[in-house]
């Protein structure tokens, strides 16, 4: 929300740090969560997974632009809007679909695999 309201560049360094940390979050979703779900999901999950991966890429590209000296508060606001749409999609559509499609045992196994040092 702070990024969506940025009027200056003061949030730039925080945003850079946040997205540097998010790389591992994106990787965990792409390498563990989505494949684990798709292995057992009914047909149609591929489009949802593709959207998540595409949004991760868009966020990564936008976040990389933060390093450019020409970045503006408008760029920060745009990044905040992209992030908000992505989080809402995951929370309202993707995660409920995963919970609906997988058994409690499958969800537990994915949760364990997603933990640092998980299998």
N, C-alpha and C positions, 0 to 999 in steps of 0.2 A: 504494500500500500504506500509506503514511503516513496518508493521509486515512481509510482504513478503520479505522485504529487510534487515531484522534484521541481524546484524553481531555480536551483543553483547546482553547482558541481560538488557540493560538500558530501554527497552520498556516493560519489564515484569510487573511492577506495574501498568502502564497505561493500559495494556491489561487486567489485573485482574479487574481493576475498570470498564473498558468498558464492559466486559462481565457480571459483577455483575449487571450493569444497564440494560443490554440486556435481562435479565430474564423476566422483565415485558413486554418488547417488544415481546418476543417470546410468552409469555402467552396471550397477547392481540390478536396476530395473530391466535393462536391455539384455543382460547376460544370464540372469537368474529368474526374475519374476515373470517376465513375458514368456520366455520359452517354457517355464514350468506350467504356466497357465495354458498356453497354446497346445501343449502336449495332450491336454485333457479337455480342452474347451470345445464346445460345439462349433460348427462352421460359422464363420462371421467374425471371429475374434481377430483374425489377421488384419482386418481393416482398422480395428481399434488399436492394435499393437503398432501398426505402421504409423498411425497418427501420432502416437506417443513418441516414437523414434523421430519422426519428422519434427515434432515440436522441440524435442531435445536438441536437434541440430540447429533449429532456428534460434533457440535460446543461447546455444554455444556461440553461434556466429555473432549475435547481437552483443553478447558479453565480451567477446574478443574485440569488438569495436570500441569498448570502453578504454582500451589502451591508446587509442588514437588521440592525438592532440586536438583534433577537430570535433571531438564528441561534444554534444550540447545537452542542456537539461531536457530538451525534447527527446533526445536519444534515450536518456534515462527513463523518461515517462513511457516511451514506447516499449522498452524492455520490461518495465513493471507491468504494462498491460498484457504483454505476451505471457509473462510468468503467471499472472492472475488467471488468464484463460486456461493455461495448461493445468494449473493446480485444481481449478474448478472441474475441468474435464476428468482428471484422474479421480477426484473425490466423488463426483456425482455419477460418473458413468463407468470408468474403467474398474475401480476398486469394487463397486457393487457387483459388476459382472464377474469378476474373479471370485468373490465370495459366494456368488450364486452358483458358479460352475464347478467349484472345487469342494471336495469333502473336507471335513474338519482335519482329517489326517494329512491330506494334501496341503492344506493351509499351514498346518504346524510344520510340515517338512520344509515348505518354502520359507517360513519364518526363521527356521533354524539355519537354512542355507544363506539367508540374507544377513544374519548376524555376523559381525566381524569374526573371522576365524571359523565361520560355519562351513559345513561341507558342501 
